[in-house]
């Protein structure tokens, strides 16, 4: 990804010298994974810098697998909660850390409160929700110059006139091999046999889900080849994974793990996968960041903003006229963008990918 210079902003003088940094992290799994590119660039450009990340408690499992992050700081608030008093108390408690810079990845006004209460001298972020005063290094985003979310994250770690790196380092999670082995033993998974990971859920809405019958067809194909199949997801995805598990024959080599693992266990178990087939979801970004051969299915959404950031990934796209619509549910009721992406296309792409073919869009 080639960079372009972004506009000047007030208050950035000396940003390259800030070596103790608080990052206000995003609220979604995939976005949190992509934020690692920012941390990698910060460590490259500011050797020895300390990076702490303020984020929801669930993100600790992901941040713990990023060597660039010193520690995760729990933001004890529900998604969307203003929590003025809690943010003020947390900000006051962070004053003793003497952070030199705060970098805000969310664009919300409330995300700027803790750094302001913490009296961090340089507070950097995109203009977002009218955050004048709360931020003193306020950037104006040029969406055409920075079309990818990961580019927008990385740009906030650079001086306003500084170009993005010629190649942005991809997220690279480091799984815990010992915990992966323990989790595999717990569920009866054999790490020595090929494993196909299926991630059929999607928090955004049902429109992003490739049909359960299609996932089941792919599962049956690889089970017949002697592979194991692991189904991943949250408890909310359990009805979907149960349907796929049943339709694929509920064989002994098929493991329905939705809602049965912690996020940390899911990350570590995914690292054992021979290949991964996923909807456009947070688990897709985790698999790509683990350098697992990952095929991502796109219908109502597009990889033009948040693609899997790995050379060992491939995207399969719908090309019908109404795609991508970016709707949570199919507005036309037919869901053709996903229905018409046949299982054999995924099988062919998976076979090519885990045989070390280059990343591709199909």
C-alpha positions in Angstrom: 0.0 0.0 0.0 1.7 3.2 -1.1 1.3 6.2 1.0 0.4 9.8 0.2 1.1 12.9 2.3 -1.8 14.1 4.4 -2.7 17.6 5.4 -1.0 19.7 8.0 -2.6 20.0 11.4 -2.0 22.3 14.4 -0.2 21.0 17.5 1.8 18.3 15.8 5.2 19.8 16.4 7.4 17.3 18.2 5.1 14.3 17.6 7.9 12.2 16.4 9.6 12.7 19.8 6.6 11.3 21.8 7.8 8.0 23.2 5.0 7.2 25.8 1.7 6.9 23.9 -1.8 6.1 24.8 -3.9 4.8 21.9 -7.7 4.8 22.3 -8.6 1.6 20.5 -11.6 0.8 18.3 -14.6 -1.2 19.5 -14.8 -4.0 16.9 -12.6 -7.1 16.7 -11.5 -6.6 13.1 -10.7 -3.0 13.6 -8.7 -3.8 16.7 -6.6 -6.4 14.7 -6.0 -3.8 12.0 -4.8 -1.3 14.6 -1.7 -3.4 15.0 -0.3 -1.9 11.8 -0.2 1.5 13.6 1.7 0.0 16.6 4.2 -1.6 14.3 4.8 1.7 12.5 5.1 3.6 15.8 7.8 1.1 17.0 9.6 1.4 13.7 9.6 5.2 13.6 10.1 5.7 17.4 12.4 2.9 18.6 11.8 2.1 22.3 8.4 3.9 22.5 5.9 2.5 25.0 2.4 1.9 23.7 -0.6 1.4 25.9 -4.1 0.8 24.5 -7.3 1.9 26.1 -10.1 -0.4 24.9 -13.0 -2.7 26.0 -12.1 -5.6 28.2 -12.7 -8.2 25.5 -9.8 -6.8 23.5 -7.2 -7.8 26.0 -7.0 -11.3 24.4 -6.0 -9.7 21.1 -3.7 -7.0 22.5 -1.8 -9.6 24.5 -0.8 -11.2 21.2 0.6 -8.0 19.9 4.3 -7.7 21.0 4.3 -3.9 20.3 1.7 -3.2 23.0 3.0 -2.8 26.6 -0.4 -3.2 28.2 -4.1 -3.0 27.6 -6.1 -0.6 29.8 -9.7 -1.7 30.3 -12.4 0.9 29.4 -15.2 -0.2 31.8 -18.1 1.0 29.7 -20.7 -0.6 27.5 -20.6 0.0 23.8 -22.1 3.4 23.1 -22.2 4.4 26.8 -21.2 8.0 27.5 -20.2 7.3 31.2 -19.0 10.8 31.8 -18.1 10.2 35.5 -16.3 6.9 34.7 -14.3 8.5 31.9 -13.3 11.4 34.2 -12.2 9.1 37.0 -10.2 6.9 34.5 -8.6 10.0 33.0 -7.6 11.4 36.3 -6.1 8.0 37.3 -4.0 8.0 34.1 -2.4 11.4 34.8 0.4 9.7 36.8 1.4 7.8 33.6 2.6 11.1 32.0 1.7 10.1 28.5 3.2 12.4 25.9 0.6 11.7 23.2 -2.8 10.2 22.8 -3.9 8.8 19.4 -7.6 8.3 19.0 -8.7 5.7 16.5 -12.5 6.2 17.0 -14.1 9.3 15.6 -16.6 9.8 18.5 -16.6 12.7 20.8 -16.8 10.5 23.9 -13.6 8.7 22.9 -11.7 12.0 23.3 -12.8 12.5 27.0 -10.3 10.2 28.8 -7.2 11.7 27.1 -8.5 15.2 27.9 -9.2 14.4 31.5 -5.7 12.7 31.7 -4.1 16.0 30.5 -2.1 14.3 27.8 -0.4 17.2 26.1 -0.8 16.1 22.5 -4.1 14.6 21.6 -4.3 13.4 17.9 -7.3 12.3 15.9 -9.5 12.8 12.9 -12.0 15.7 13.2 -14.9 13.3 13.7 -17.7 14.4 15.9 -16.8 18.1 16.5 -14.0 17.4 18.9 -12.6 20.9 18.9 -10.9 21.7 22.2 -10.8 18.0 23.3 -8.2 17.4 20.6 -5.3 19.8 19.9 -3.8 17.8 17.0 -7.0 17.7 14.9 -6.6 16.2 11.4 -8.9 16.6 8.5 -9.4 13.3 6.7 -9.1 13.0 2.9 -10.9 9.8 2.2 -9.7 9.6 -1.3 -6.1 9.9 -0.3 -6.5 7.3 2.5 -9.2 4.8 1.3 -8.3 2.0 3.6 -9.1 2.0 7.3 -5.6 0.7 8.1 -4.1 3.7 6.3 -6.2 6.1 8.4 -5.0 4.4 11.5 -1.3 4.5 10.5 -1.6 8.2 9.3 -2.5 9.3 12.9 0.9 8.0 14.1 2.8 10.2 11.6 3.5 13.9 11.3 0.9 15.7 9.2 3.2 16.2 6.2 4.7 12.7 6.5 3.9 10.1 3.8 2.7 6.7 4.7 5.2 3.9 4.5 5.7 2.5 1.0 4.4 -0.8 2.5 2.3 -0.7 5.6 3.2 -3.6 7.9 0.4 -6.0 8.2 -1.1 -7.1 11.5 0.9 -10.1 12.9 -0.6 -11.7 15.9 1.6 -14.0 17.9 -0.4 -17.0 19.1 0.4 -18.8 22.4 1.5 -22.3 21.1 1.2 -23.9 24.5 -2.4 -22.6 25.1 -3.3 -23.7 21.5 -2.1 -27.2 22.3 -4.1 -27.3 25.5 -7.2 -26.0 23.8 -6.9 -28.6 21.1 -6.6 -31.3 23.6 -9.6 -30.0 25.5 -11.8 -30.3 22.4 -10.2 -33.5 20.9 -8.7 -31.7 17.9 -5.6 -33.3 16.4 -3.1 -30.5 15.4 -1.2 -33.0 13.3 -4.1 -33.5 10.9 -5.2 -30.8 8.4 -7.8 -28.4 9.8 -10.3 -26.3 7.9 -11.6 -23.4 10.0 -15.1 -22.1 9.1 -16.2 -18.7 10.4 -19.8 -18.4 9.3 -21.0 -15.6 11.6 -21.1 -11.9 11.1 -22.0 -9.3 13.8 -23.0 -6.7 11.1 -26.1 -8.6 10.0 -27.4 -11.6 8.2 -26.7 -10.0 4.8 -22.9 -10.7 5.3 -23.4 -14.4 5.9 -22.7 -16.9 3.2 -25.5 -19.5 3.3 -25.2 -22.3 5.8 -25.8 -24.9 3.1 -22.8 -23.6 1.2 -20.6 -23.8 4.2 -21.8 -27.3 4.9 -21.0 -28.4 1.3 -17.4 -27.1 1.7 -17.2 -28.9 5.1 -18.3 -32.2 3.6 -15.8 -31.9 0.8 -12.8 -31.5 3.2 -14.1 -34.1 5.7 -14.1 -36.6 2.8 -10.5 -35.6 2.1 -9.6 -36.6 5.7 -9.5 -33.1 7.1 -10.9 -31.9 10.4 -13.4 -29.0 10.4 -13.7 -26.5 13.2 -16.6 -24.0 13.3 -15.9 -20.8 15.1 -18.1 -18.0 16.4 -19.6 -16.4 19.4 -22.6 -17.7 21.3 -24.8 -15.6 19.0 -23.5 -17.6 16.1 -24.3 -21.0 17.7 -27.6 -21.5 15.8 -25.7 -20.9 12.5 -22.8 -23.2 13.3 -25.2 -25.9 14.6 -27.0 -25.9 11.3 -23.7 -26.3 9.4 -22.5 -29.0 11.8 -25.6 -31.0 11.3 -25.8 -30.6 7.6 -22.2 -31.7 7.2 -23.0 -35.0 8.9 -21.9 -34.2 12.5 -18.8 -36.4 11.9 -16.3 -37.1 14.6 -13.8 -34.9 12.8 -16.2 -31.9 12.9 -16.0 -29.6 15.9 -18.7 -26.9 16.6 -16.8 -24.5 18.9 -19.2 -21.5 18.7 -19.8 -20.1 22.1 -17.5 -22.7 23.7 -14.2 -20.9 23.5 -12.9 -17.7 24.9 -11.6 -15.1 22.4 -8.1 -16.0 23.5 -8.7 -19.7 22.8 -10.2 -18.9 19.5 -7.2 -16.9 18.4 -4.8 -19.7 19.5 -6.8 -22.5 18.0 -7.1 -20.6 14.7 -3.3 -20.5 14.5 -3.4 -24.3 14.0 -5.6 -24.1 10.9 -4.4 -25.3 7.6 -6.9 -23.0 5.8 -9.7 -20.7 6.8 -13.0 -19.8 5.1 -14.8 -16.8 6.6 -17.4 -14.2 6.1 -16.3 -10.5 6.3 -15.9 -10.6 10.1 -13.5 -10.0 13.0 -12.5 -13.7 12.9 -11.4 -13.2 9.3 -9.0 -10.4 10.3 -7.7 -12.6 13.1 -7.0 -15.5 10.8 -5.3 -13.3 8.3 -3.1 -11.7 11.1 -2.1 -15.2 12.1 -0.9 -15.8 8.5 -3.3 -18.6 8.0 -4.4 -19.1 4.3 -7.7 -17.3 4.5 -10.5 -17.0 2.0 -12.9 -14.1 2.7 -16.4 -14.0 1.2 -17.8 -10.6 0.2 -21.3 -9.9 -1.0 -23.0 -6.8 0.5 -19.7 -5.4 1.7 -16.4 -4.6 -0.1 -12.7 -5.3 0.6 -12.0 -1.8 -0.7 -12.1 -0.5 2.9 -11.2 -3.3 5.3 -9.7 -6.2 3.3 -7.8 -9.1 5.0 -4.3 -7.7 5.3 -2.2 -10.7 4.5 -0.4 -12.0 1.4 -1.8 -15.4 2.2 -5.4 -14.3 1.8 -7.9 -14.2 -1.1 -11.2 -12.5 -1.5 -14.2 -13.9 -3.4 -16.5 -11.1 -4.5 -20.1 -10.9 -5.8 -20.4 -9.0 -9.1 -24.2 -8.7 -9.3 -25.6 -5.2 -10.0 -26.8 -4.5 -6.5 -23.6 -5.5 -4.7 -22.2 -4.1 -2.5 -25.2 -2.6 -0.9 -23.7 -2.3 2.7 -27.1 -3.1 4.2 -27.5 -5.4 7.3 -30.3 -7.3 5.6 -30.9 -7.9 1.9 -33.1 -5.0 0.9 -34.4 -7.0 -2.1 -35.1 -10.2 -0.2 -33.2 -12.5 -2.5 -29.6 -12.4 -1.1 -28.3 -13.3 -4.5 -24.9 -11.8 -3.8 -24.2 -14.6 -1.4 -26.5 -17.4 -2.7 -24.8 -17.3 -6.2 -21.3 -17.7 -4.9 -21.0 -21.4 -5.3 -19.3 -23.8 -2.8 -17.0 -25.1 -5.6 -15.5 -21.6 -6.0 -14.5 -21.5 -2.4 -13.1 -25.0 -2.6 -11.0 -24.1 -5.6 -9.8 -20.9 -4.0 -8.9 -22.7 -0.7 -7.0 -25.4 -2.6 -5.0 -22.9 -4.5 -4.3 -20.7 -1.5 -3.1 -23.3 1.0 -0.9 -24.6 -1.8 1.0 -21.3 -1.5 -0.5 -19.5 -4.5 -0.3 -15.7 -4.3 -3.1 -13.6 -2.8 -5.9 -12.9 -5.3 -9.4 -11.5 -5.8 -11.7 -13.7 -7.7 
